[in-house]
Amino acid sequence: MSVEEAVRKELEATYDDVMTTEQAVEAYEFQSFLAPFAVVVRRSDNVKGFLSFNHRPRFYFNFTPARRG
């Protein structure tokens, strides 16, 4: 098993949806980065929120909608 596969399996054990950069770009519009978070807008419903990410290998996970108010 490669390091990338091992990291993905570990993340998937904790978070439901783990995405590669290509998958994340399809699902979200990226607005800014402040490691280990990205500010994004979910394309399916225009909900603004945050994605967590790790650097190497790069995976995105744990979308959290931004609070309104």
C-alpha positions as CSV (number, residue, x, y, z in Angstrom):
1,M,0.0,0.0,0.0
2,S,1.3,3.4,-1.0
3,V,1.6,6.3,1.5
4,E,-1.2,8.1,-0.4
5,E,-3.5,5.1,-0.1
6,A,-2.7,4.7,3.6
7,V,-3.3,8.4,4.4
8,R,-6.6,8.3,2.5
9,K,-7.8,5.2,4.4
10,E,-6.9,6.9,7.7
11,L,-8.8,10.1,6.7
12,E,-11.8,8.1,5.5
13,A,-12.0,6.3,8.8
14,T,-12.7,9.7,10.5
15,Y,-14.3,11.7,7.7
16,D,-17.0,10.6,5.3
17,D,-15.9,12.5,2.2
18,V,-12.2,12.6,1.3
19,M,-11.3,14.2,-2.0
20,T,-8.3,14.7,-4.3
21,T,-7.6,18.2,-5.6
22,E,-9.4,17.3,-8.8
23,Q,-12.5,16.1,-7.0
24,A,-12.6,19.1,-4.7
25,V,-12.3,21.6,-7.5
26,E,-15.3,19.9,-9.2
27,A,-17.4,20.2,-6.0
28,Y,-16.2,23.5,-4.6
29,E,-15.2,27.0,-5.7
30,F,-12.0,27.9,-3.7
31,Q,-11.8,31.4,-2.4
32,S,-8.8,31.4,-0.1
33,F,-6.4,29.3,1.9
34,L,-5.1,29.5,5.5
35,A,-3.5,26.1,6.2
36,P,-4.9,23.7,7.2
37,F,-8.2,25.2,5.9
38,A,-9.6,26.5,2.6
39,V,-12.6,28.9,2.4
40,V,-14.9,27.4,-0.3
41,V,-18.4,27.7,-1.8
42,R,-20.1,24.3,-2.4
43,R,-21.1,24.4,-6.1
44,S,-24.3,22.2,-5.6
45,D,-26.1,24.8,-3.4
46,N,-23.8,27.8,-3.0
47,V,-23.2,27.2,0.7
48,K,-20.0,28.9,1.9
49,G,-17.9,27.1,4.3
50,F,-14.5,25.5,5.1
51,L,-12.6,22.5,4.0
52,S,-9.8,21.0,5.9
53,F,-6.8,19.7,3.9
54,N,-3.4,18.1,4.4
55,H,-0.4,18.9,2.3
56,R,1.2,15.7,1.3
57,P,-0.5,13.8,-0.1
58,R,-3.1,16.5,-0.7
59,F,-6.6,15.6,0.3
60,Y,-9.6,17.7,1.2
61,F,-12.1,16.7,3.8
62,N,-14.5,17.8,6.6
63,F,-16.6,20.4,4.9
64,T,-18.1,22.7,7.5
65,P,-20.7,25.4,6.6
66,A,-19.9,28.9,7.7
67,R,-22.1,30.3,10.5
68,R,-24.5,33.0,9.5
69,G,-25.0,36.0,11.7
